[in-house]
Amino acid sequence: MAEKKISKKTLAKSFRNWYYGHLTCFSQEHMQTFGYLCSMLPIIRELYDTPEEQQEALQTYTAFFNTEPQLGTVIVGVTAGLEEAKANGEAIDGEMINGIRAGLMGPVAGIGDSLVVGTLIPILLGIALGLSGGGSPLGAIFYIVVWNLVVTLGMRFLYYKGYELGGKAVEIIVGEKANAIREAVVMLGTIVIGAVAASWINITTSFKMLNADGGTIIDLQSTLDGICPKLLSAATVILCWWLMSKKKISPTIVMLILVVIAFVGVLLGFFDPGLSY
């Protein structure tokens, strides 16, 4: 019996299905399950001849799946390699593949969220904000082009590398070295978020106490700067972190809370929006 090999065309189609459709029919119940099924469908069709064999193979990928989608591409590639080995009679079954998928979801999500969401996106947005001074569209163009280029090439590399490694990728992703990499990435992400907050958040108060002659008795902003420069900016960042991390409030609600605080602060004279009519 000739050895079965996934063709380049099928691998490319599988990757495209994941790239464009990893959130297909997304819901809180299934998350990325259907996107995974769409990605594995062309591979299953090529490796197995009968509808019964295809149905049995696809049953493996109906189990719940959710991870960081960009870095998680490597898991799809790994299972493509494992499915090929299974079709060639190696000692691999659907339960083993599902176990590997479930085991990789968490570690990859941890690394991916820190690397992509916590590091890459803030860096790109920071550069884009710098290019957007005076209403320039260069910032938006830069972010759209660079993000899509980096993500497309990165996801493609991870998919094919996962396919080449197959089961060997598991040890790399969940081994001791992976823990060190994950901790380093988390630290880098924390530094980047801190730098972005310090560079782009600037909150000041206009509150002053005046005497009868109109002289300033207390300038609250100067007092706060004497204690700690940008104290209000730091307090705002900490408040947002506390609301989202500890109180599990969604970012949308946190933004609405900030709008209410700003609105009330302007009415009370605590903030000055600098508007003139």
ROLUMLUM-734961 format. One record per residue (C-alpha): residue in three letters; residue number from 1; x, y negated, z. Coordinates in pm, 1 decimal. Example, Ala and Ser with C-alpha at 12.3 -4.5 7.8 and 13.67 -1.06 7.14 Angstrom:
BEGIN
node baza ALA, kelum 1, xx 1230.0, yy 450.0, zz 780.0
node baza SER, kelum 2, xx 1367.0, yy 106.0, zz 714.0
//
This chain:
BEGIN
node baza MET, kelum 1, xx 0.0, yy 0.0, zz 0.0
node baza ALA, kelum 2, xx 143.7, yy -338.2, zz -104.4
node baza GLU, kelum 3, xx 220.0, yy -585.9, zz 169.7
node baza LYS, kelum 4, xx -38.3, yy -863.5, zz 194.3
node baza LYS, kelum 5, xx 96.1, yy -1217.9, zz 174.5
node baza ILE, kelum 6, xx -97.0, yy -1541.8, zz 207.7
node baza SER, kelum 7, xx -46.5, yy -1747.5, zz -107.6
node baza LYS, kelum 8, xx 81.3, yy -2105.6, zz -101.8
node baza LYS, kelum 9, xx -249.8, yy -2223.0, zz -247.6
node baza THR, kelum 10, xx -446.6, yy -2059.1, zz 33.7
node baza LEU, kelum 11, xx -215.1, yy -2196.6, zz 301.3
node baza ALA, kelum 12, xx -253.7, yy -2544.7, zz 152.4
node baza LYS, kelum 13, xx -633.3, yy -2511.4, zz 150.3
node baza SER, kelum 14, xx -633.5, yy -2385.3, zz 509.8
node baza PHE, kelum 15, xx -422.4, yy -2681.9, zz 618.0
node baza ARG, kelum 16, xx -647.9, yy -2929.4, zz 434.0
node baza ASN, kelum 17, xx -955.4, yy -2778.3, zz 599.0
node baza TRP, kelum 18, xx -800.7, yy -2836.0, zz 941.8
node baza TYR, kelum 19, xx -662.0, yy -3179.9, zz 854.0
node baza TYR, kelum 20, xx -996.8, yy -3314.3, zz 733.7
node baza GLY, kelum 21, xx -1234.7, yy -3095.6, zz 931.7
node baza HIS, kelum 22, xx -1094.4, yy -3017.7, zz 1277.0
node baza LEU, kelum 23, xx -1388.6, yy -3207.1, zz 1427.0
node baza THR, kelum 24, xx -1646.1, yy -3044.9, zz 1195.8
node baza CYS, kelum 25, xx -1985.2, yy -3006.6, zz 1373.5
node baza PHE, kelum 26, xx -1816.4, yy -3134.4, zz 1689.6
node baza SER, kelum 27, xx -2016.9, yy -3095.7, zz 2010.2
node baza GLN, kelum 28, xx -1948.4, yy -3064.9, zz 2380.9
node baza GLU, kelum 29, xx -2034.4, yy -2696.7, zz 2357.0
node baza HIS, kelum 30, xx -1808.5, yy -2598.3, zz 2065.6
node baza MET, kelum 31, xx -1552.7, yy -2881.9, zz 2036.1
node baza GLN, kelum 32, xx -1314.3, yy -2779.6, zz 1752.6
node baza THR, kelum 33, xx -1441.8, yy -2423.3, zz 1708.5
node baza PHE, kelum 34, xx -1613.2, yy -2477.5, zz 1373.6
node baza GLY, kelum 35, xx -1320.7, yy -2679.1, zz 1239.7
node baza TYR, kelum 36, xx -1096.0, yy -2384.5, zz 1324.3
node baza LEU, kelum 37, xx -1333.9, yy -2147.0, zz 1146.8
node baza CYS, kelum 38, xx -1327.8, yy -2366.0, zz 833.9
node baza SER, kelum 39, xx -948.9, yy -2360.1, zz 837.7
node baza MET, kelum 40, xx -921.8, yy -1981.3, zz 874.2
node baza LEU, kelum 41, xx -1193.8, yy -1900.4, zz 619.2
node baza PRO, kelum 42, xx -973.9, yy -1909.6, zz 302.5
node baza ILE, kelum 43, xx -707.6, yy -1700.0, zz 477.5
node baza ILE, kelum 44, xx -956.4, yy -1435.4, zz 587.2
node baza ARG, kelum 45, xx -1105.0, yy -1420.0, zz 238.2
node baza GLU, kelum 46, xx -763.9, yy -1357.0, zz 84.6
node baza LEU, kelum 47, xx -637.3, yy -1103.9, zz 338.3
node baza TYR, kelum 48, xx -948.6, yy -884.3, zz 364.8
node baza ASP, kelum 49, xx -1138.9, yy -731.1, zz 75.4
node baza THR, kelum 50, xx -1477.3, yy -628.3, zz 211.6
node baza PRO, kelum 51, xx -1743.1, yy -855.3, zz 369.1
node baza GLU, kelum 52, xx -1741.8, yy -631.2, zz 678.5
node baza GLU, kelum 53, xx -1367.1, yy -679.6, zz 732.5
node baza GLN, kelum 54, xx -1398.2, yy -1053.2, zz 675.7
node baza GLN, kelum 55, xx -1685.4, yy -1082.6, zz 920.0
node baza GLU, kelum 56, xx -1494.3, yy -890.4, zz 1185.1
node baza ALA, kelum 57, xx -1184.7, yy -1106.7, zz 1137.3
node baza LEU, kelum 58, xx -1380.5, yy -1432.7, zz 1150.6
node baza GLN, kelum 59, xx -1547.1, yy -1321.9, zz 1473.3
node baza THR, kelum 60, xx -1212.5, yy -1385.5, zz 1642.4
node baza TYR, kelum 61, xx -1237.5, yy -1757.6, zz 1571.7
node baza THR, kelum 62, xx -1588.8, yy -1810.9, zz 1703.1
node baza ALA, kelum 63, xx -1449.2, yy -1841.6, zz 2056.2
node baza PHE, kelum 64, xx -1432.3, yy -2189.6, zz 2209.7
node baza PHE, kelum 65, xx -1132.0, yy -2395.3, zz 2102.4
node baza ASN, kelum 66, xx -1018.4, yy -2747.0, zz 2186.1
node baza THR, kelum 67, xx -677.3, yy -2911.3, zz 2198.5
node baza GLU, kelum 68, xx -496.3, yy -3224.2, zz 2078.9
node baza PRO, kelum 69, xx -574.9, yy -3197.5, zz 1705.0
node baza GLN, kelum 70, xx -253.1, yy -3337.5, zz 1556.1
node baza LEU, kelum 71, xx -2.8, yy -3129.2, zz 1752.9
node baza GLY, kelum 72, xx -260.6, yy -2850.5, zz 1774.6
node baza THR, kelum 73, xx -206.7, yy -2788.4, zz 1403.0
node baza VAL, kelum 74, xx 80.4, yy -2562.2, zz 1504.1
node baza ILE, kelum 75, xx -168.0, yy -2323.2, zz 1671.2
node baza VAL, kelum 76, xx -362.7, yy -2286.6, zz 1347.0
node baza GLY, kelum 77, xx -39.2, yy -2209.1, zz 1165.8
node baza VAL, kelum 78, xx 60.6, yy -1953.9, zz 1428.5
node baza THR, kelum 79, xx -271.2, yy -1769.4, zz 1402.5
node baza ALA, kelum 80, xx -246.2, yy -1770.1, zz 1022.4
node baza GLY, kelum 81, xx 84.9, yy -1586.5, zz 1057.0
node baza LEU, kelum 82, xx -58.5, yy -1348.4, zz 1314.8
node baza GLU, kelum 83, xx -362.8, yy -1278.5, zz 1097.9
node baza GLU, kelum 84, xx -132.8, yy -1191.5, zz 807.3
node baza ALA, kelum 85, xx 62.7, yy -951.7, zz 1029.0
node baza LYS, kelum 86, xx -263.2, yy -797.7, zz 1153.2
node baza ALA, kelum 87, xx -385.0, yy -743.8, zz 795.1
node baza ASN, kelum 88, xx -59.9, yy -558.9, zz 723.2
node baza GLY, kelum 89, xx -124.7, yy -309.3, zz 1001.1
node baza GLU, kelum 90, xx 93.5, yy -448.4, zz 1278.3
node baza ALA, kelum 91, xx -11.8, yy -393.7, zz 1641.2
node baza ILE, kelum 92, xx -213.3, yy -715.1, zz 1662.1
node baza ASP, kelum 93, xx -586.8, yy -740.0, zz 1716.4
node baza GLY, kelum 94, xx -844.8, yy -1014.0, zz 1748.5
node baza GLU, kelum 95, xx -830.6, yy -1008.4, zz 2127.2
node baza MET, kelum 96, xx -455.4, yy -1071.4, zz 2122.7
node baza ILE, kelum 97, xx -494.7, yy -1360.7, zz 1877.9
node baza ASN, kelum 98, xx -769.1, yy -1514.5, zz 2090.5
node baza GLY, kelum 99, xx -554.9, yy -1477.1, zz 2400.9
node baza ILE, kelum 100, xx -270.5, yy -1659.1, zz 2229.6
node baza ARG, kelum 101, xx -507.3, yy -1934.1, zz 2111.8
node baza ALA, kelum 102, xx -646.4, yy -1980.2, zz 2460.8
node baza GLY, kelum 103, xx -297.9, yy -1977.4, zz 2612.2
node baza LEU, kelum 104, xx -169.0, yy -2244.5, zz 2376.6
node baza MET, kelum 105, xx -465.4, yy -2485.3, zz 2400.4
node baza GLY, kelum 106, xx -368.1, yy -2639.7, zz 2733.8
node baza PRO, kelum 107, xx 10.4, yy -2678.3, zz 2690.1
node baza VAL, kelum 108, xx -26.2, yy -2821.0, zz 2338.8
node baza ALA, kelum 109, xx -298.1, yy -3061.2, zz 2457.6
node baza GLY, kelum 110, xx -70.6, yy -3181.3, zz 2739.5
node baza ILE, kelum 111, xx 224.8, yy -3242.8, zz 2508.7
node baza GLY, kelum 112, xx 8.8, yy -3384.2, zz 2228.7
node baza ASP, kelum 113, xx -184.5, yy -3628.9, zz 2446.5
node baza SER, kelum 114, xx 139.8, yy -3761.0, zz 2595.5
node baza LEU, kelum 115, xx 329.5, yy -3774.5, zz 2267.1
node baza VAL, kelum 116, xx 56.6, yy -3891.8, zz 2026.6
node baza VAL, kelum 117, xx -198.1, yy -4078.1, zz 2240.5
node baza GLY, kelum 118, xx 36.2, yy -4197.4, zz 2514.6
node baza THR, kelum 119, xx 346.1, yy -4279.6, zz 2308.5
node baza LEU, kelum 120, xx 308.6, yy -4291.1, zz 1929.3
node baza ILE, kelum 121, xx -21.4, yy -4482.7, zz 1911.2
node baza PRO, kelum 122, xx 80.1, yy -4754.1, zz 2165.2
node baza ILE, kelum 123, xx 412.7, yy -4804.7, zz 1983.7
node baza LEU, kelum 124, xx 242.4, yy -4841.8, zz 1644.9
node baza LEU, kelum 125, xx -27.0, yy -5068.8, zz 1788.5
node baza GLY, kelum 126, xx 235.7, yy -5282.1, zz 1960.8
node baza ILE, kelum 127, xx 418.2, yy -5334.0, zz 1631.3
node baza ALA, kelum 128, xx 87.1, yy -5398.1, zz 1452.4
node baza LEU, kelum 129, xx -14.5, yy -5659.3, zz 1708.7
node baza GLY, kelum 130, xx 316.2, yy -5835.4, zz 1656.3
node baza LEU, kelum 131, xx 254.2, yy -5845.4, zz 1281.2
node baza SER, kelum 132, xx -100.0, yy -5978.2, zz 1326.1
node baza GLY, kelum 133, xx -3.7, yy -6321.4, zz 1457.9
node baza GLY, kelum 134, xx -213.5, yy -6602.2, zz 1316.4
node baza GLY, kelum 135, xx -472.9, yy -6362.6, zz 1180.1
node baza SER, kelum 136, xx -235.4, yy -6191.2, zz 936.6
node baza PRO, kelum 137, xx -371.8, yy -5863.7, zz 789.6
node baza LEU, kelum 138, xx -21.2, yy -5711.6, zz 786.3
node baza GLY, kelum 139, xx -71.9, yy -5557.0, zz 1130.2
node baza ALA, kelum 140, xx -381.8, yy -5363.8, zz 1027.3
node baza ILE, kelum 141, xx -223.9, yy -5257.2, zz 697.3
node baza PHE, kelum 142, xx 93.3, yy -5144.2, zz 876.1
node baza TYR, kelum 143, xx -98.4, yy -4935.7, zz 1129.1
node baza ILE, kelum 144, xx -326.7, yy -4769.3, zz 872.4
node baza VAL, kelum 145, xx -41.7, yy -4679.8, zz 635.3
node baza VAL, kelum 146, xx 216.2, yy -4569.1, zz 892.5
node baza TRP, kelum 147, xx -32.7, yy -4375.3, zz 1107.9
node baza ASN, kelum 148, xx -170.7, yy -4177.7, zz 816.7
node baza LEU, kelum 149, xx 176.0, yy -4113.5, zz 674.7
node baza VAL, kelum 150, xx 324.2, yy -3994.3, zz 1004.8
node baza VAL, kelum 151, xx 20.8, yy -3783.3, zz 1095.2
node baza THR, kelum 152, xx -11.7, yy -3621.2, zz 752.7
node baza LEU, kelum 153, xx 354.3, yy -3525.9, zz 721.5
node baza GLY, kelum 154, xx 378.0, yy -3425.1, zz 1087.4
node baza MET, kelum 155, xx 68.0, yy -3204.1, zz 1080.9
node baza ARG, kelum 156, xx 177.7, yy -3038.9, zz 757.1
node baza PHE, kelum 157, xx 521.2, yy -2962.5, zz 901.4
node baza LEU, kelum 158, xx 370.7, yy -2816.6, zz 1220.1
node baza TYR, kelum 159, xx 123.2, yy -2598.0, zz 1029.5
node baza TYR, kelum 160, xx 385.2, yy -2435.1, zz 809.5
node baza LYS, kelum 161, xx 637.1, yy -2406.5, zz 1093.5
node baza GLY, kelum 162, xx 374.3, yy -2232.5, zz 1306.2
node baza TYR, kelum 163, xx 297.9, yy -1995.6, zz 1017.4
node baza GLU, kelum 164, xx 667.3, yy -1910.9, zz 978.4
node baza LEU, kelum 165, xx 720.1, yy -1853.1, zz 1349.7
node baza GLY, kelum 166, xx 399.5, yy -1658.8, zz 1415.4
node baza GLY, kelum 167, xx 411.5, yy -1503.8, zz 1761.0
node baza LYS, kelum 168, xx 761.2, yy -1644.0, zz 1827.4
node baza ALA, kelum 169, xx 607.5, yy -1990.8, zz 1856.3
node baza VAL, kelum 170, xx 425.9, yy -1890.0, zz 2175.8
node baza GLU, kelum 171, xx 746.7, yy -1861.3, zz 2376.6
node baza ILE, kelum 172, xx 867.1, yy -2197.9, zz 2246.5
node baza ILE, kelum 173, xx 544.3, yy -2378.9, zz 2334.3
node baza VAL, kelum 174, xx 469.6, yy -2231.1, zz 2677.3
node baza GLY, kelum 175, xx 819.2, yy -2139.2, zz 2800.6
node baza GLU, kelum 176, xx 1038.6, yy -2321.8, zz 3051.2
node baza LYS, kelum 177, xx 1181.5, yy -2554.2, zz 2787.0
node baza ALA, kelum 178, xx 830.9, yy -2667.1, zz 2698.5
node baza ASN, kelum 179, xx 768.7, yy -2778.3, zz 3058.3
node baza ALA, kelum 180, xx 1082.4, yy -2992.7, zz 3050.0
node baza ILE, kelum 181, xx 982.4, yy -3139.6, zz 2712.6
node baza ARG, kelum 182, xx 630.7, yy -3212.0, zz 2838.9
node baza GLU, kelum 183, xx 760.7, yy -3389.5, zz 3151.4
node baza ALA, kelum 184, xx 1003.7, yy -3595.8, zz 2943.9
node baza VAL, kelum 185, xx 729.6, yy -3696.5, zz 2701.3
node baza VAL, kelum 186, xx 497.1, yy -3792.5, zz 2987.6
node baza MET, kelum 187, xx 770.7, yy -4012.5, zz 3133.6
node baza LEU, kelum 188, xx 834.4, yy -4174.9, zz 2794.5
node baza GLY, kelum 189, xx 462.2, yy -4233.6, zz 2745.7
node baza THR, kelum 190, xx 435.7, yy -4396.7, zz 3088.4
node baza ILE, kelum 191, xx 723.5, yy -4632.6, zz 3004.6
node baza VAL, kelum 192, xx 566.8, yy -4724.1, zz 2670.1
node baza ILE, kelum 193, xx 225.3, yy -4794.8, zz 2826.2
node baza GLY, kelum 194, xx 393.0, yy -5012.6, zz 3090.0
node baza ALA, kelum 195, xx 586.4, yy -5205.0, zz 2824.7
node baza VAL, kelum 196, xx 274.1, yy -5260.5, zz 2613.7
node baza ALA, kelum 197, xx 79.5, yy -5381.0, zz 2918.4
node baza ALA, kelum 198, xx 357.4, yy -5622.5, zz 3018.1
node baza SER, kelum 199, xx 391.3, yy -5759.7, zz 2664.0
node baza TRP, kelum 200, xx 30.3, yy -5797.1, zz 2553.3
node baza ILE, kelum 201, xx -176.6, yy -5853.9, zz 2869.1
node baza ASN, kelum 202, xx -164.3, yy -6205.2, zz 3009.0
node baza ILE, kelum 203, xx -431.9, yy -6304.5, zz 3258.9
node baza THR, kelum 204, xx -410.0, yy -6633.1, zz 3447.9
node baza THR, kelum 205, xx -643.0, yy -6828.4, zz 3672.5
node baza SER, kelum 206, xx -726.0, yy -7197.0, zz 3645.0
node baza PHE, kelum 207, xx -849.5, yy -7224.0, zz 4004.4
node baza LYS, kelum 208, xx -715.0, yy -7527.3, zz 4191.3
node baza MET, kelum 209, xx -807.6, yy -7707.2, zz 4514.2
node baza LEU, kelum 210, xx -793.4, yy -8086.5, zz 4487.1
node baza ASN, kelum 211, xx -788.7, yy -8357.2, zz 4752.3
node baza ALA, kelum 212, xx -1004.6, yy -8670.9, zz 4753.9
node baza ASP, kelum 213, xx -756.3, yy -8855.6, zz 4533.2
node baza GLY, kelum 214, xx -757.7, yy -8579.9, zz 4271.2
node baza GLY, kelum 215, xx -418.9, yy -8441.9, zz 4371.3
node baza THR, kelum 216, xx -362.4, yy -8069.4, zz 4375.9
node baza ILE, kelum 217, xx -359.1, yy -7907.2, zz 4718.4
node baza ILE, kelum 218, xx -341.9, yy -7546.6, zz 4601.7
node baza ASP, kelum 219, xx -263.8, yy -7420.3, zz 4253.1
node baza LEU, kelum 220, xx -361.5, yy -7053.9, zz 4280.6
node baza GLN, kelum 221, xx -173.1, yy -6946.0, zz 3968.5
node baza SER, kelum 222, xx 151.0, yy -7105.4, zz 4090.3
node baza THR, kelum 223, xx 102.2, yy -6940.8, zz 4429.5
node baza LEU, kelum 224, xx 48.2, yy -6599.9, zz 4270.3
node baza ASP, kelum 225, xx 352.9, yy -6647.0, zz 4045.1
node baza GLY, kelum 226, xx 556.7, yy -6721.6, zz 4355.8
node baza ILE, kelum 227, xx 446.0, yy -6389.9, zz 4504.5
node baza CYS, kelum 228, xx 476.9, yy -6182.3, zz 4186.2
node baza PRO, kelum 229, xx 478.1, yy -6306.9, zz 3825.3
node baza LYS, kelum 230, xx 183.3, yy -6174.1, zz 3620.6
node baza LEU, kelum 231, xx 16.7, yy -6038.8, zz 3932.1
node baza LEU, kelum 232, xx -334.5, yy -6075.9, zz 3786.1
node baza SER, kelum 233, xx -228.2, yy -5890.8, zz 3469.3
node baza ALA, kelum 234, xx -85.4, yy -5603.5, zz 3674.6
node baza ALA, kelum 235, xx -398.6, yy -5593.0, zz 3891.9
node baza THR, kelum 236, xx -619.4, yy -5572.8, zz 3581.5
node baza VAL, kelum 237, xx -419.0, yy -5280.4, zz 3439.3
node baza ILE, kelum 238, xx -432.1, yy -5097.5, zz 3773.8
node baza LEU, kelum 239, xx -808.2, yy -5161.7, zz 3799.6
node baza CYS, kelum 240, xx -868.1, yy -5016.7, zz 3452.5
node baza TRP, kelum 241, xx -651.3, yy -4713.4, zz 3534.0
node baza TRP, kelum 242, xx -835.1, yy -4659.0, zz 3863.1
node baza LEU, kelum 243, xx -1178.5, yy -4681.5, zz 3702.3
node baza MET, kelum 244, xx -1094.3, yy -4440.8, zz 3418.2
node baza SER, kelum 245, xx -864.5, yy -4199.9, zz 3602.9
node baza LYS, kelum 246, xx -1014.0, yy -4182.2, zz 3949.6
node baza LYS, kelum 247, xx -1376.9, yy -4280.1, zz 3893.8
node baza LYS, kelum 248, xx -1401.0, yy -4109.1, zz 3549.8
node baza ILE, kelum 249, xx -1567.3, yy -4414.8, zz 3393.7
node baza SER, kelum 250, xx -1558.9, yy -4423.0, zz 3014.3
node baza PRO, kelum 251, xx -1337.9, yy -4683.7, zz 2838.1
node baza THR, kelum 252, xx -1649.5, yy -4846.3, zz 2688.6
node baza ILE, kelum 253, xx -1800.0, yy -4907.1, zz 3033.8
node baza VAL, kelum 254, xx -1464.0, yy -5036.0, zz 3161.7
node baza MET, kelum 255, xx -1455.1, yy -5289.9, zz 2877.2
node baza LEU, kelum 256, xx -1808.1, yy -5402.6, zz 2965.3
node baza ILE, kelum 257, xx -1701.5, yy -5442.6, zz 3329.1
node baza LEU, kelum 258, xx -1409.4, yy -5662.1, zz 3217.4
node baza VAL, kelum 259, xx -1647.2, yy -5873.7, zz 3007.4
node baza VAL, kelum 260, xx -1875.4, yy -5925.9, zz 3308.8
node baza ILE, kelum 261, xx -1578.0, yy -6016.5, zz 3531.7
node baza ALA, kelum 262, xx -1452.7, yy -6264.4, zz 3272.3
node baza PHE, kelum 263, xx -1799.8, yy -6417.1, zz 3226.2
node baza VAL, kelum 264, xx -1857.5, yy -6461.8, zz 3599.9
node baza GLY, kelum 265, xx -1501.4, yy -6589.5, zz 3644.0
node baza VAL, kelum 266, xx -1555.9, yy -6861.7, zz 3384.7
node baza LEU, kelum 267, xx -1886.9, yy -6965.6, zz 3543.8
node baza LEU, kelum 268, xx -1719.0, yy -6996.0, zz 3885.2
node baza GLY, kelum 269, xx -1421.9, yy -7183.6, zz 3745.4
node baza PHE, kelum 270, xx -1176.2, yy -6905.4, zz 3823.9
node baza PHE, kelum 271, xx -1087.5, yy -6857.6, zz 3455.7
node baza ASP, kelum 272, xx -1055.1, yy -7119.8, zz 3183.9
node baza PRO, kelum 273, xx -1119.4, yy -6987.9, zz 2831.9
node baza GLY, kelum 274, xx -972.2, yy -7305.8, zz 2686.5
node baza LEU, kelum 275, xx -1271.7, yy -7373.6, zz 2465.8
node baza SER, kelum 276, xx -1357.2, yy -7724.1, zz 2347.4
node baza TYR, kelum 277, xx -1685.9, yy -7843.4, zz 2203.9
//
